[in-house]
Amino acid sequence: MKIKAYKSFKKACKVLPQNIQDKVDKQIEILEVNYLYPSLHTKKIKGTEGIWEARIDIHYRMTFEIIGATIYLRTVGNHDEVLKNP
C-alpha cells in the first residue's frame, strides 16, 4: 500500500525525540508492507469510523486511516494523548 501523511502527523512527529522518530520510521516501513503485522499491534479505535492505531513502542502510538489503496497517517505521539484525539 502507499503511505501518505497528513500535516498533523508530520508536525507531531517533528517534536518527538530522535530515537522515537527512528522507531516511527521503522514502523511505517512495516505498515507499508503489511498493516496487520504482529509487532504493530494494529487495531481499530472504538468509537471512530475507520481510524486505526498502531504501536510504535510501549508508550507511543500512531493513528491512520485506509482510503482505497493508500494509508493516511493521522497523528503520532504518547499513547493516551493520541487516543484522545485520533
N, C-alpha and C positions, 0 to 999 in steps of 0.2 A: 504494500500500500504506500501511497505517497504521504508525506508528512508536511503539514504547514502549521505555522504558529501564529496565533493572534498577537497583537501588540502587547496585550496584557500579560501574556506568557513571557515574551521577551523581556519586558520590563521587570517582572517578578524574578526572572532567572538572573538578571544582572546584579541584583542585590544579595544574592546567595553567596556564601563562602565559596572560594575557588574549588575546594575539594568536593563540595556538593554539586557545583556546576559540572565538574568532571563526571560525577555519578549520573547526573541528568543526561548528559550526552550519551553515556553508555546505555542507559535505559531507553533512550529514544531510538538508538540503533536496533535494540532488541524489539521494541514496539513496531518499528517499520517492517520487520520480518514476520513477527507473529505477536499480535497484541494480546493474545491469551497465554503467552509464555509463562511458565510457573513462577519464575523469580519476580515477575511484575505484580503478582497477586491482583490481577485485574478484576474489577467488579463494577457493576452498575451502582450508581449512587441513588439510594432510595429517595423518593420524593422529587426526582428530577426526570425530565423527559430526554432520554438518550445521552446522558452525560455519564462518563466512566471515570474511575480513578485507577491509578497505577502507582505502585510503590517505587520510591527512589531508594530509601532505606527505612529503618525503623521509625524515624522522626519526620521524614519528608515524603510528600505525595505530589503527583501531578494529575490534572484532570484533562480529559479530552472528549471529543465527540467524533463520530464517524458519519461522514456525509458522502454517499457514493463510495468511491474507492480511495477516499482521502481521509486521513486522521488529522483533525484540527486540534492542536494543543491549546488549552484554555488558560490554565494557571498552574503555578508550581510554588511550593513552599512548605511551611510547617503543617503537619498533618491536620491539626484542629482548625487552623485558620483557612486552609484550602477547602475543607469540607463545609465550613460555614458559608462560603460564597464560591461554589464550584464553577 
